Amino acid sequence: MFDLLREFVLFYPPVFLLVWLIGANFVFLYPIVMSVVWMVGAAIFYWRYEREKIPEPVLTETPLVSVLIPGRNEEESIRETVEGVLAQTYPNLEVIVINDASTDRTLEVIEDLAARHEKVRYLSLQENMGKAYALNYAFVMSRGEVIVCIDADCILEPQAVSWMVMHFVQNPRVGAVTGNPRVKNRTSLLAKVQTAEYASVIGLIKRTQRLLGKVMTISGVIAAFRRRALLDVGLWDTDMVTEDINVSWKIERRFWAIHYELNAVGWILVPETLRGFWRQRVRWAQGGVEVLRRHIGILTDWRMRRLWPLYLDYGMSVVWAFTFVGLTGAWLVARLLDLDLPAELMASPFPQWNGSVAAIVCLFQFAVSLYLDSKYDKSLPRYYIWVIWYPLFYWIFSALATVYATPKALLKKKGIRAVWKSPDRGLKAQASGD
């Protein structure tokens, strides 16, 4: 078999050389070009919306807000999360906690909270139904004009709800507002890298997308929705691995606006084990490809033209992952077979001179993003030193996760319920800002 492969490669060297050079340039240029786009977009967004600091949200109305908190096996974090909601400065809210068939003491903790606080109600599901199902059931119980959804480990800053409600009060076209998740646990190298990632990648991308008028993903960990917008799109789809990405596209396809509110800060726990990190990235990758598959129809609908750049950008990121993994695999095969090929084909796909360029752009991107986000988390600059590990954890892990998850997303049958899997909540939680 190896002999046949060797003969095939040697017989068509010009073809392989051309494919290799195109792929290698794409792997090198795509992240750099997008990094520049994100930095420029974020800088413009900052100049327009963040430069002048508003001390507190201005509310002329205070509609009822229903805060939905779904969770499964969250006994260690659910109490602090609910108490964080009850400590909000916003005066008119209710809390609905959903226990999705937990097997630990989660239900017991929720019952105690409901007995102690009049604003707290709960729903207990007897079977693991998944996050989307849990949110749909709780929506039926809710009474609020604004629906705020947070994860069971998310600790809100006191004014977070007020900042999000402000957008609905000021603009009737706003269908959803995505908040600003910040990493709470920072005890390991992996968590420190993610601390910088949430500012550098997620923060810059959302700023740029908001500037362009279309946000690809509402952060499922902290988001707010106009009740009418959710009804308009038929609530959350229960067969999508990432219900937050899908509901974002459904809302924007119905011409509702999505805003990004950086002052709506929620402190979250991120994975601190490679296994937990891998599971998270696979889920994100699978959910993204599922959304591309389900919403491919926008490419033939002129009315959806403002969504085309988001769709194509994510599609290109999938192509990049396959190209990176494919070139790496081809290089390893060439080395193992000891093929006598042109020097260009035998060159390592891993960064060499061009890696220095990519590294400089990456470091500059982090410097810009950490500076912008230090307004909301003053401890961020101290994590700049850890970003040297970012290409390893993000580029390689994300590429492998995308290649692994894409077939699962493409072959998955529509209508199969996405059930709940409790995420890795970290090795040790620290106080926010530590």
C-alpha positions in Angstrom: 0.0 0.0 0.0 2.8 2.4 0.9 4.6 1.6 -2.3 1.5 2.5 -4.4 1.1 5.7 -2.5 4.8 6.6 -3.0 4.5 6.0 -6.7 1.3 8.0 -7.0 2.8 11.0 -5.2 6.1 10.8 -7.2 4.1 10.5 -10.5 2.2 13.8 -9.9 4.6 16.1 -8.1 3.4 19.3 -9.8 -0.2 18.7 -8.6 0.9 18.0 -5.1 3.2 20.9 -5.0 0.5 23.3 -6.2 -2.0 21.9 -3.6 0.5 22.1 -0.9 1.6 25.7 -1.6 -2.0 26.9 -1.8 -2.9 25.1 1.4 0.2 26.2 3.3 -0.4 29.9 2.3 -4.1 29.6 3.4 -3.1 28.1 6.8 -0.7 30.9 7.3 -2.7 33.9 5.9 -6.3 33.1 7.1 -5.7 33.6 10.8 -3.6 36.7 10.3 -6.1 38.4 8.0 -9.0 37.6 10.4 -7.0 38.8 13.3 -6.4 42.2 11.7 -10.1 42.4 10.8 -11.1 41.7 14.4 -8.6 44.2 15.8 -9.7 47.0 13.5 -13.4 46.2 14.1 -13.0 46.1 17.9 -11.1 49.4 17.9 -13.8 51.1 15.9 -16.5 49.6 18.2 -14.5 50.8 21.2 -14.3 54.3 19.8 -18.0 54.5 19.1 -19.5 52.7 22.0 -17.0 52.2 24.9 -14.8 55.3 24.9 -17.2 57.3 27.1 -17.9 55.4 30.2 -21.6 55.3 31.3 -21.6 54.9 35.1 -25.0 53.0 35.2 -27.7 51.9 32.8 -30.4 54.4 32.0 -33.9 52.8 32.4 -37.1 54.6 31.7 -39.1 51.3 32.2 -38.5 48.2 34.3 -40.4 45.4 32.6 -40.6 42.1 34.4 -37.6 39.9 33.8 -37.6 36.1 34.1 -34.2 34.7 34.8 -34.0 31.0 33.7 -31.2 28.9 35.1 -31.1 25.3 33.7 -28.7 22.8 35.3 -27.9 19.2 35.8 -25.7 18.0 38.7 -24.8 21.5 39.8 -25.1 21.2 43.6 -21.7 22.9 44.1 -22.5 26.1 42.2 -26.3 26.6 41.9 -26.8 28.3 45.3 -24.2 31.0 44.5 -25.6 31.5 41.0 -29.2 32.0 42.3 -28.0 34.3 45.1 -26.1 36.4 42.5 -29.3 36.9 40.6 -31.2 37.9 43.7 -28.5 40.4 44.5 -29.2 42.3 41.2 -30.0 46.0 41.5 -32.8 45.5 38.9 -36.0 45.7 40.9 -38.5 43.6 38.9 -37.5 40.0 38.3 -38.3 36.4 39.0 -36.1 33.4 39.1 -36.9 30.0 37.6 -34.4 27.2 38.2 -34.7 24.0 36.2 -33.4 20.8 37.6 -32.7 18.5 34.6 -32.9 15.1 36.3 -29.9 15.6 38.5 -28.4 12.6 40.3 -26.7 14.6 43.0 -28.2 17.1 45.6 -29.0 19.8 43.1 -32.8 19.4 43.6 -32.4 19.6 47.4 -30.5 22.9 47.1 -33.0 24.3 44.7 -35.9 23.4 47.0 -34.2 25.2 49.9 -33.7 28.3 47.8 -37.3 28.4 46.7 -38.5 28.0 50.3 -36.2 30.9 51.4 -36.9 33.3 48.6 -40.3 34.4 47.3 -38.9 35.3 43.9 -37.5 31.8 43.3 -39.5 29.0 41.6 -38.3 25.8 40.2 -39.1 23.0 37.7 -37.8 19.5 38.2 -37.6 17.2 35.1 -37.7 13.5 35.8 -35.7 12.6 32.7 -32.6 14.1 31.1 -34.2 16.2 28.5 -31.4 18.6 27.5 -30.8 22.3 28.0 -33.1 23.4 25.1 -36.0 21.4 26.5 -35.4 22.7 29.9 -35.5 26.3 28.7 -38.6 25.7 26.6 -40.4 24.2 29.6 -39.3 27.1 31.9 -40.4 29.6 29.3 -44.0 28.4 29.6 -43.8 29.0 33.4 -42.3 32.5 33.0 -44.1 35.7 33.0 -41.4 38.2 32.0 -41.3 40.4 28.9 -37.6 39.9 29.0 -36.1 36.4 29.4 -32.6 36.2 30.8 -30.8 32.8 30.5 -27.6 32.0 32.5 -25.7 28.8 33.1 -25.8 27.2 36.5 -22.2 28.3 37.3 -22.6 32.0 36.2 -22.2 34.6 38.9 -23.7 37.9 37.7 -22.3 41.3 38.5 -25.0 43.3 40.4 -26.0 45.5 37.4 -25.8 42.9 34.7 -29.6 42.5 34.2 -30.1 46.2 34.2 -27.5 46.7 31.4 -29.1 44.1 29.2 -32.7 45.3 29.8 -31.6 48.8 28.8 -31.2 47.7 25.1 -34.8 46.3 25.0 -36.2 49.5 26.5 -34.2 51.8 24.1 -34.7 49.9 20.9 -37.8 47.9 20.0 -35.9 46.1 17.2 -33.6 44.4 19.7 -34.5 40.7 19.9 -31.6 39.5 22.1 -28.6 40.8 24.0 -25.5 38.8 24.6 -23.5 39.4 27.8 -19.8 39.5 28.7 -18.6 36.2 30.2 -15.4 36.4 32.3 -13.4 33.5 33.6 -13.6 33.0 37.3 -11.3 30.0 37.9 -7.7 30.8 37.0 -5.7 28.2 38.9 -4.2 26.2 36.0 -2.3 27.0 32.7 -5.3 25.9 30.7 -7.6 28.2 32.6 -5.2 31.2 32.3 -5.0 30.7 28.6 -8.8 30.7 28.4 -9.0 33.8 30.5 -7.1 35.6 27.8 -9.0 33.8 25.0 -12.4 35.1 26.2 -11.0 38.6 25.9 -8.9 38.3 22.8 -11.0 36.0 20.6 -14.5 36.1 21.8 -14.5 39.8 22.9 -12.9 41.0 19.7 -15.0 38.9 17.4 -18.3 40.0 19.1 -17.3 43.6 19.0 -16.6 43.4 15.2 -19.7 41.4 14.4 -21.8 43.9 16.4 -20.3 46.7 14.5 -21.2 45.0 11.2 -24.8 44.5 12.5 -24.8 40.7 12.8 -23.6 38.7 15.8 -23.0 35.0 15.1 -23.4 33.6 18.6 -25.3 34.7 21.7 -23.3 33.5 24.6 -25.4 30.8 26.1 -23.8 31.4 29.5 -25.4 34.9 29.8 -28.0 36.2 27.4 -31.3 38.1 27.4 -34.2 37.7 24.9 -37.3 39.7 24.1 -40.2 37.4 24.8 -41.9 38.3 21.5 -38.7 37.5 19.6 -38.4 34.0 21.1 -42.1 33.3 20.3 -41.5 34.6 16.7 -38.7 32.0 16.1 -40.4 29.1 17.9 -38.2 29.0 21.0 -35.1 26.8 21.2 -34.6 23.8 18.9 -34.1 20.7 20.9 -32.0 18.8 18.4 -29.1 21.1 18.2 -25.9 20.5 20.3 -25.3 24.3 20.8 -28.8 25.8 21.2 -27.3 29.3 21.7 -25.7 29.4 18.2 -28.8 28.2 16.5 -31.2 30.5 18.3 -28.9 33.4 17.4 -29.3 32.6 13.7 -33.1 32.0 14.0 -33.5 35.4 15.6 -31.4 37.2 13.0 -33.2 35.4 10.1 -36.4 37.0 11.4 -34.7 40.4 11.2 -34.4 41.0 15.0 -31.2 42.8 16.1 -28.7 41.2 18.5 -26.7 43.6 20.7 -23.5 43.0 22.7 -23.4 44.5 26.2 -19.9 44.4 27.7 -21.1 45.8 31.0 -23.3 42.7 31.6 -20.5 40.7 33.2 -21.0 37.1 34.3 -18.2 35.1 36.0 -18.0 31.6 34.8 -16.0 28.4 35.3 -14.0 26.9 32.4 -12.5 23.5 31.9 -9.2 22.9 33.6 -8.5 19.4 32.3 -7.5 18.5 28.7 -10.4 16.0 28.6 -13.0 18.7 29.7 -11.4 21.2 27.3 -11.5 18.7 24.4 -15.2 17.9 25.1 -16.1 21.5 25.1 -14.3 22.3 21.8 -15.8 19.2 20.1 -19.3 20.4 21.2 -18.7 23.9 20.0 -17.3 22.6 16.7 -20.2 20.2 16.1 -22.8 22.8 17.0 -21.2 25.3 14.6 -21.3 22.8 11.7 -24.8 21.8 12.6 -25.8 25.5 12.3 -24.1 25.8 8.9 -25.9 22.7 7.7 -29.3 23.9 8.9 -29.1 27.4 7.7 -27.4 26.9 4.3 -30.6 28.3 2.7 -29.5 31.8 3.6 -27.0 31.7 0.8 -29.8 31.7 -1.8 -31.9 34.4 -0.1 -30.9 37.9 -1.0 -32.7 39.2 2.1 -30.2 37.3 4.2 -27.1 38.9 2.5 -25.9 40.6 5.7 -25.6 37.1 7.2 -23.5 35.8 4.3 -20.1 37.1 5.7 -20.7 35.3 9.1 -21.7 32.1 7.3 -18.7 32.2 4.9 -16.3 33.1 7.7 -17.3 30.2 9.8 -17.2 27.9 6.8 -13.7 29.1 6.0 -12.7 28.3 9.6 -13.8 24.7 9.0 -11.9 24.6 5.8 -8.8 25.9 7.6 -9.0 23.2 10.2 -9.2 20.4 7.6 -6.4 22.1 5.6 -4.1 22.3 8.7 -4.8 18.8 9.8 -4.5 17.5 6.2 -1.2 19.1 5.5 0.2 17.9 8.8 -0.9 14.4 8.1 0.6 14.6 4.5 3.9 15.8 5.9 4.0 13.0 8.4 3.3 10.4 5.7 6.0 11.9 3.5 8.5 11.6 6.3 7.5 8.1 7.2 7.8 7.0 3.6 11.0 8.9 3.2 9.8 10.2 -0.2 12.2 12.1 -2.4 10.1 15.1 -3.0 10.7 18.8 -3.7 11.9 20.8 -0.7 8.6 22.7 -0.6 6.7 19.4 0.0 9.0 18.2 2.6 8.9 21.4 4.6 7.3 21.2 8.0 3.7 22.5 8.2 4.4 23.9 11.6 5.5 27.5 11.9 9.0 28.5 10.8 9.8 32.0 9.6 6.2 32.7 8.9 5.4 31.5 12.4 7.2 34.5 13.7 4.9 36.8 11.8 1.8 34.9 13.1 3.2 35.0 16.6 3.7 38.8 16.4 0.2 39.3 15.1 -1.2 37.0 17.8 0.7 38.9 20.6 -0.5 42.2 19.2 -4.0 41.0 19.1 -3.9 39.9 22.7 -2.4 43.2 23.7 -5.2 45.1 22.1 -7.9 42.9 23.5 -6.6 42.7 27.0 -6.3 46.5 27.0 -9.9 46.9 25.9 -11.3 44.4 28.3 -9.3 45.6 31.3 -12.0 48.1 31.6 -14.3 45.3 32.8 -11.6 43.1 34.5 -8.6 45.0 35.8 -6.6 41.9 36.5 -6.5 40.8 32.8 -3.1 42.4 31.9 -1.3 40.0 34.2 -2.4 37.1 32.1 -0.6 38.4 29.0 2.4 36.2 29.7 0.3 33.1 29.3 -0.8 33.8 25.8 2.3 32.2 24.3 0.5 28.9 24.9 -2.6 30.0 23.0 -1.7 28.7 19.5 -1.1 25.2 21.1 -4.4 25.1 23.0 -6.6 26.9 20.5 -5.3 26.3 17.0 -4.2 22.7 17.3 -7.0 21.6 19.6 -9.7 23.5 17.7 -8.5 22.1 14.4 -8.5 18.6 15.6 -11.9 19.1 17.3 -13.4 20.5 14.1 -12.1 17.6 12.0 -13.5 15.1 14.6 -16.8 16.8 15.0 -17.7 17.7 11.4 -18.7 14.2 10.3 -20.9 13.8 13.5 -22.7 17.1 12.6 -23.2 16.2 8.9 -24.4 12.7 9.5 -26.6 13.5 12.5 -30.3 12.9 11.8 -32.6 15.8 12.3 -34.9 15.6 15.3 -32.6 13.6 17.6 -32.7 15.3 21.0 -29.5 16.8 22.3 -29.4 15.7 25.9 -27.6 17.4 28.8 -24.0 16.6 29.6 -22.6 18.4 32.7 -19.4 20.3 31.7 -16.1 20.4 33.4 -16.4 23.1 36.0 -12.7 23.4 36.8 -10.4 22.1 39.4 -10.8 24.9 41.9 -12.9 28.1 41.7 -11.4 31.4 42.8 -13.1 34.7 43.5 -13.6 36.8 40.4 -10.7 39.0 39.5 -8.1 37.0 41.4 
